Amino acid sequence: MSRIEQLINEIEEYIDSCKYQPLSNTKILVNKEEMEELLVELRMRVPEEIKKYQKIINQQEAILADARSQAESMIADATAQTNELVSDHEVMQRAYAQAQEIVDEAKAQAQEIVDNAVNDANNIRQGAIQYTDNMLGNIQGIMSRSIEGARAGYESLMSSLQNTYDVCTQNRNELAGGMMQQAAPNQQDQGSYEQENN
């Protein structure tokens, strides 16, 4: 098991061990520093794992080159045997047929080696790509859950701020209404005073 798989398992175990927020069955309380440490190490390990599997993919060229080298060596040996067989004039026809058979067999074996090498290289490449894709998919899942948790916290904060804002607005409106009511009797008293003096 690679270190990235271990980190993913540790993150999943940590998330499973977190306590739920009060009055919630979906939101959990997360230690930010501990989660950030795991994510930082995960972020550092991902390029190393990808490089390792890129190196495996690049090895397919070496596998193919080795297969071609073996095939060329077999063909060269078959050609040498052919030359030895046809050197004797009396058995030339028989030697030619036998030599051709050897060459055909060598070519068939060489093609089989090359085909097997191509299949092996493709299987290694496909396995490395699949593993890397699964690993990145797990990382995406963790990031998605983190984003959803952050968004839920933000929405809760905005809702709380809006409620506080609404209460402040309502209180100010009530205060303004009280001030208008107090001002009205004062204006009436002032009017009565002016009529008496006139």
N, C-alpha and C positions, 0 to 999 in steps of 0.2 A: 504494500500500500504506500503510495507516494505521500509526501508531506502535505500536498494540497488536499488530497482526500482526507487526511487526518484533520487538517484545519477545518474543512467543511463539516466533518463529523463533530468537531469540537464546537463550532458555531451552532449547529443544529441542537446539540446536547445543551448548550448554554441557553438557547432560546426556550427549549422545553423546560429548563429548570427555573426560568424567570417567573416571578409572581404576577398574577393578573392585577390590573388596576382596580381600585374599588368600584363596585357596581358595574363591572364589565367582564364578559366571558371571552373577549377577543383581543383586547389591548393588554400589553404586558409592560412591566417596568424593567428597563434595561440599564445596566451600568455602562455609561457612555465610554469611559476610559477602557474598560475591559473589552468591549465590543470593538473599539477603534484599534486596540493592539492586535486583535485577531485579524481584522480587516487589513491592517498595514502589512502584517506578515503575509497574508494571502496575496495582496497586491504585489509584493516583492517576489513571491514564489512562482506566480503565473508565468512571467517571461522565461524563467529557467526551465519550467516543464515544457513550454512550447518549443524552446530551443532544443531540448533533448529529443523531442519527437520529430522535430525538423531534421535533426541529424540522422535519425532512423530512416526517415523518408529519403534523404540524400544517399543513403547506403544502397538504395536499389540500383543506382548507376554502377557501383562497384560490383554488385552481384551480377548484373548483366555483362559487364566487362570481363569478369572472370569466366562466365559461361561462354562468351564469344571466344576467349582465349583457349578454353578447353576444346571448343568445336574446331577452331583453326588447327590446333595441335593434332587432333584426331584426323582431320582431312590431310594434313601434311604427312602423317604416318601412313595413311592409306595410299597417298600419292607415291611415297617412297617405295612401298611394297609393290605398287603397280609397276614402277620403273624397274625394280628388280625382276619381276616376273616376265616382263616383256623383253628383257635384255637377251633372253635365249630365243633365237630365231625359230627353232623347231617347235617350241611350245607357245609361240606368240599368241595364236588365236585363243587357246585355252587360258593362257595367262591374262589376256585382255578381258575375257569374260569374267574370270575370277577377280581381277583387279576392279573391274567396274562394279561387281557385286560388293566388294569391300568398300569402295568409295560410296556407293549408294547407302550401305548400312551405316557408314560413318556419318554421312550427311543426315540420315534419319535420327541417329543417336544425338548428333549435335543439335538438331532442331528441337528434339525433345528436351535437352538440357536447357536451351535458350527459353523454350516455352515454360518450363518449370520455374526457371529463374524469374521470368516476367510475372508469373502468377504469384510466386513468393513475395516479390517486391511489391506488387499491387496489394496483396493481403496485408503486408506490414504497413504500407502507406494508409490503406483504408482503416486499419485498426488504430493507427496513431491519430488520424483525423477524427474518428468516432469518439475516441477517448477524450481528445481535446474539446470536441463539441459538447460532450456530456459534462465535462468539468466546467466549461463556460456557462452551460445551461444552469448548473447548480449555483454558480456565482450570481447569475442573473436573478434566480429565484430569491436568493438572500437579499440582493439589492432591492428587488421589488417589494419584499416584506418591509425592509427598512424605510423605503420611500412611503409606503402606505401608512406606516406608523408615524412618520414625521408629518404627513399630510393630515392625519387624524388629530394629532396634537395641535397643529396650526389652526385647523378649523374650530377645535374646542376653544383655543385662546381667542380667536376672532369673535366667536359667539359670546364669550364672557365679556369681552371689551364692548361689544354692541349692547349687551344688556346693561352694563354700567353706564354707557353713554345715554341710553334711553331713560334710565332712572334720573340721571343728572338733568336731562332736558325736561322731564316731567316736574322735577323739584323746582327748577328755575321758572317754569310756566306757572306753577302754583304761587311762588313768591311774587311774580309779576302781577298776578291777579289780586293778591292781597294788598300790594302797594297801590293799585288803581282804586280799590275799594276805600282805602284810607284817604286817598287824595280827594275823592268825591265829597265826603262830609266837610272837609276843610274848605272846599270851594263854596259850598252852600253857606257855611258860617260867615265867610268873607262877604258874600252877597248880602246877607241880612244886616251885617254891620254897616255896610255902605248905605243901605236904604234908611236905617235909623238916623244916621248922621245927616242925611239929606233932608 
